[in-house]
Amino acid sequence: MNFNFDKQEFPKFPGIKKALGPGIIWLALAQGSGELIWWPYFIAKYGTALLPLLIPSALIQLPLTYHIGKYSMLTGESIWRGFFRLSKKLTLVLWILMNLSFFWFGSFVVAGGTALSELIPLGLSKKVESTIFGYILIILMFIMLIKAKKTYQIVEKFMWFVAVGTSTGLLISCLHPQVIKNLKDFIIGFFKLKISVVEPKDYEELITAITFMGLGGFWSLFYSYWIKEKGFGMSQKIIGFEYGAIPSKDSAEIKKWNKALFLDSSVGIFGNIITTLMTCFLAFSILHPQGLLPEGYKIAVVQSEFFRGWFGDIGVKIFLFSSALFLIDTWISTADSVAKTNVDFIKMLIPVKDTQKLYKILLVAITIITLITLPIAPPGELIVISAMIGFVGMVIFSFLILFIHVKMRKLLPKSAQIKSPGIVIFSLTGISYLGLFILYILEKILTKF
């Protein structure tokens, strides 16, 4: 273990307005999976039977997200460098799992392509049309990233647009009289859990939905890079892919940054809860009575019914376009973060002078891989494959992050240390993910007999 840090004075806090941003990226990225795919699917199919699980599934991520960000805020380095300090071998295992899990993340773009294929029909099968539009969207996002001088700024602005636009559209749809009349029954559903109604074939997807409510798996670790690039805390002094430093002494600035970090991570978590509740409310009011399910190559298409009530066919087209953005934002933020994680990891092993060049090479490789894997299977199936690989990694790194913070308690000023209640709460998060993983394994074993 190597937890030797230089010590420097902690940077001054610039104010909330200048600090917030990573949580918005977190929110917009989360919108591409749980909010538009899994939870609306379960509500459309089973009504409110599983609704009581939604909010707890989101809240268990808050301690994890906050402490991922806190490590980078206090040290100015990525959480991956924290893993590397702890154990080089375990970091290598996590790195392999991360890259395997993201082989199929282009599936989210295909899901966005399902919306565009309905909006602009080409006269081909939905699978072929969705794949074609997926290719087009990936190439456009790739050009946007490869030409950007500072990719974080591009990603953040794009995510602000997606998060605000989709949330506004969902809110307008929820205010339709035909939807509002179902509010009472929807609220009552929070107090009546009925897991017994779930069909065995949906068990795997249910565990996935709970674990990846918001961000899950290796997506969670990207928050570390967004915190760094936004300039949280010590990140203002540690630029690029380097080892960091820790605060030399207690200061009021540490407390201010801590509060800002908690607020930013809460924006992601609670914003995600609100928008997921809106999609579920719409699914309960519109899709469930009609027996419409967002699945296969119509993942995004059936939700266009959300907008039909207010705006008719024009509303359907608006939703199809916005849901495409809703899903392709996953590719641009993920491709950028996967490339940066790999640059960081490679630089920990060998000297790299031109990290920008390496980033572009890796971005090209990631783009080619996603173009190859994109047409393999329906997006829902590929998303489950990616999620399950990430599941293993999430169980491992949840405990590693907790251990890193506990290990650093003796090194940090008192105001920067993880407190005993924080250790307990964070431990419960790790135990929850371990329990879900065990349930997943048992489900896999039982379905074979």
N, C-alpha and C positions, 0 to 999 in steps of 0.2 A: 504494500500500500504506500502511496506517495501523496501525502496531503501537505506538502511544503508550499506555502504561498508567500509571495511578497506582500508587504502591507503598505497600503496607501490611504490617503485621506479620502473619505467617501464624497462623491460629487454632490453638488447642491441640487435640490429638487426644483424643476422648472415650472411646476404647476400642473394641475390635472389635465387641462386641455392639450398640452404638449406631450403628455405621457400616454394618454389612452390611444389605443390602436390595435395592438396584438389581440385583444379580446374580441374585436370586431372581425378580424380574420378568422379567429377560432369559431365565432358564431356562424359566419357565412360558409365556412368549410363544413361545419357540422350539418348545415341545412341540406347538403347533398345526399345524405344517407338516411338517418333516422327520421327526419321530418317529412321527407317526400316519399320514402319507400317503406321502411319496415313498420313504423307505428301506424301510419294511415292504412296499411294493408291489414293489420290486426284489428283495427277499429272497424274498417269496412266489412271484415269477415265475421268478427265476433261481437260487434257492438262495443259496449263499455266494459266487457268482462275482464279485460287486462289493464284497464285504465289506471287502477291504483298503483301499478308497478312503474308508471312513467316518471313521475317526479323523483321518487327515491333513486331510480336508475341514473338520473341526471346529477343529483346532488352528491352521489358517492365519488364523482369525478372532481369535485371542487378542491379537496385537499391535495389530490395528485397534481392537478393543473397548477395550483398556486405554488406548490413546492418545486415543481419543474422550473417555473419562472423565477422563483426566489433564488435558486442556485445561480442562475445566470445574472440576476440582479446584484447579488452579493460578490460574485467572483469576476464577472465580465466574460466568462467563458461558457461554452455550451455544456449542456448536461452530459453529452457524450464524452467530453473530456473528464467530467466527474466519474463516469463509468470507467474510463481508461485509468484514472488514478487509483480506483478501487481494485480493478482486476482486468488485466489485458486479455486474458483468455475468455472471460465472460463477455467482455465488450466485443470480441471477435464473433462469439456465438450470436449475440444480439444484432450485430451488423449484418451477418448472413441472413438471419431471420427477417430483418427489416427489408432487405433487398428482395427476398423471396416474396414477402407479403405485397410488395408494390409492383410485382410483375403484371398484375391484372388490374391496376387502378384505372386503366383506360376504360374499364367497364362503366364507370360513372359518366364518361362522355357519351358512350353508346346510349345510356339511359337518357341523356339530354338529346341525343340524336333521334330517339323515339318520338320526342315532342316535335322536332323539326320535320321529321318525315310525315307527320300528320298535318303539319302546317303547310309544307311544300311537297305534296305527293309527287313521286317520280314515275308511278305506274309499275313499280317493282314490289317484291315482297317486303314486308315490314323489317325483316332481318337485314336484307340487303340495303334498304334505304337508310336504316338506322346506322349501319356500319359506314356507309358512304358519308353521311353527315358527321359521324364520329371522326372520320379521317379529316374532314374539312376543318372541324372545330379544333382538333389537336394541332394541325398545321398553323392555324391562325394564332393559337395561344403560344405555340413555339416561337413564331416570328416576334410576337410581342415581348417575350422574355429575352430572346437572343439579342434584340436591338436595344434593350433597356440598359441605361447606365447604372441605375440602382433598382434592382428588381423588387426590393421590399416596397418601395413607394408605389410601383405599378400594382403590385398585389394588393396593398392596403386600399388604394383608391378603388380598384375593381371590386374588392370585397365590401367596401362601404356602399357602393352602388347596388350590389346584389342584395346585401342585408336589408338596406332601407327600402329598396324597391319591392322585394318580395314580401317583406313584413307589412308594408302599406297595403299591398294588393290583397293579402290574406285577411287583414283587418276589415277592409271594405267588404269582402265576401262574407265574413262572419256577421256583418251587420244587416244582411238581407233578412227581411221578415220571415221567410220560409226557413231560414237557418236559426234565427234567434228563438223561435218558438220551441226549439229542441234543447235550449240551454238548461232548463231545470232537470230534464232526464239525464243530460250529459254530466251535470254536477253530481247528481245522485250516484252516478256510476263510479265516482271516486271512492265510494264507501262499500262497494260490493265486488270483491275480487272472486273470479270464477275460473280458475286455471283448468278445472276439469273439462271445460268445453273445448279446449285446444286439441286439435287433431294431432296424432303422433308425428305426422309428416311435417308439422310446423314447429316441433320442439327446438330443432336446431336454429331456426330463424328467430324464435323467441329469445333464446339465450343470446344470440347475436344482437338482437334489438336492445336487450337490457345492458349488455356490456358496452355496446357502441352507441348508446344514447348520447348524442353530442359527438364528441371525438373519442375514439378509443384506439387501442393498439398503438402502433408506432406514430400515428398521427398526433397523439398527445405530446410527443417529444418535440414536435416542430415549434411548439410554443416557446421553447428555449431560444430558438434562433430569432423568432419575431421579437422577443424581449431584448435580445442583443442588438438587433438592427434598429430597433426603436430608440435605443440608447438608455435603457433603464439602468439606474444606479452605476455600478462600476463598468458597465458596458460603454459608457462615455469615454473611458480611458483605455479600454482594451478593444482595439479595432481589428476586425477580421478574425481569422482562424488562428488564435493564439491562446497560450495558457494565461490565466488571469491573476488577479490579486484580490486580497480581502481587506475590509475596513481596518484601519490601524487603531481606531478608538470609537467609543460610543459617541453618537451625535444625534441631534434632532432630525437631521436629514435622513438617517436610516429609517426612523419611524415614519416619516412622510412618504418615503419610497415604498415602505411596506404597505401602507394604507392604499397607495395608488395601485400597487400590484394586486392587492385583494379586490379593489374595485374593478380593475381591468379584467381579471379572471372571472369575477362575478358577472360582468357584462356578457361574457361568452356563455357561461353556464345558465344564468337566468333568462337571458335573451333567447337561448336555445329552448328552454322550457316553454316560454311564451309562444314562440312560433310553432313549436311542435304541438302544443295544445290547440292552436288555431287550425293546423292541418288535420288534427284528429277530430276536432269539433266539426269541421267541414265534411270529413269522411263519414262521421256518424250521422250527420244531417242529410247528406246528399248521396254518398256512395252506398252506405249500408242498406238503406231502404230499396235501392235498385239492384243490389247484389253485384255491384261493380267492384272489381279488385285490381289494384295497381300491381301487375305482375308481368313476367315475360317481356315481350317487346312493346308492351303498353304501360310500362311503369309510370310514365309521366302523363300519358295521354288521357287516362280515365279521370285524373284530377282536374282536367280542363272544365269538367262539369261544375267545379267550384265557382267559376266566373260567369257561367251561362245565365244564372239567375238574374244578375244585374245588367249584363251587357249583351246577352244573346250570343250570336256567332262571333261578333267582334270580341266579346269577353273571352271566348274560348281561344281565339287566336292570340290575344294578349297573354293569357296564361301559358299557352304552349311556348311562346317566345321566352317569357320570364322563367319558366321551369327549365328551359334549356340552359339559361344562365345559371339557374339554381344548381344545376348539376355539373356544368363544365367548369365552374369556379373550383371544383375539387381538383381538376387536372392541373390548372395553372399554379395553384398554391402547393400542391403535392409535388409536381415536377421540380419546381424551384427548391423546395425544402429537401427533397431526396438528393438532388444534385449537391446542395450545400452540405448535407450530412456526410456524403461520400468524400467531398473535398476535405472536410474537417478530419474524417477518419484517415484518409490517405496521408494527410499532412502530419498526423500524429505518428505515422510509421516511417515516412521518408521526407527529406527536405523538398519542399515545393516552392519555387520562387514566384511563378506566375499562377496564382490561384484563380484568376479570372479566366485564363485560357483553359485551365483544367475544368472549371465550372461549365464552360461552353461545350467542351468535349463530352462531359458527362451528360449534359442536357440533350445533346444530339443522340447519345446512346439510349437514354431513357425514352426519348421520343420514338426511336426506331423500335424499341422493345414493346412499347404500348401499341404501336401500329400493328405489330405482328400478333400480339396476344388479343387484340381487341375483338376479332370476329369469332373467337373460339366457342363461346356459349352465350346464352341470354345474360344480360347484365346482372340480374339478381343472383344467378348461380356464381358468377365470377366474384361478385362482391362478398358472398359468403366464404369463398375460398380464401380471398385476401384477408377477410376478418378473422378466420380461424387461425391462420398463421400468426397474425398480429396478436391473437388472444394469448398464445404461449408466451410471446415476448412481453406482453403487458403484465402477466402474472410475475415474471422474473423482475422486470425493471421497477415495478411498484415497490417491491421490498428493497431493491438496491438504492433507490432514491431516498427512502426512509433511512436506510443505514448510513448513507452519505451525510445526511443532515445531522444524524446523531453523532457520527464520527467527528463532525466539524464543530460541535458545541464548544469544545475546549479551545478552539482556535479563534472563535468569533467573539466580538464584543457582546455584552449581555443583550442589548436590544436587537441583535441580529440572529440570536440563537433560536432554534426550534424549542418551544416550551413543552412541558409535560402533557398538557391537554392536546397539543398539536400532535404529539407522538401517538397518543391513544387514538385520536380521530383518524390519523393517517394509517395506523395499523388496521383499523376497521375497514378502510378502503381496500388495502391489500388482501385482507382476509375475505372480503366480499368477492373480489375477482378470483381468488383461489377457489372459493366455494362454487362460483359459477363455472369455472374450468372443470372442476370435479364432476359437476352435474352434466356438463357437455360430454365428458368421457364416458360417464355411466350411460347417458342416452345413446351414445354410439355403440356401446357394448350390448345394451339391452335390445336394440333394434336388429341385432344380428341373430338373436335367438327367438 
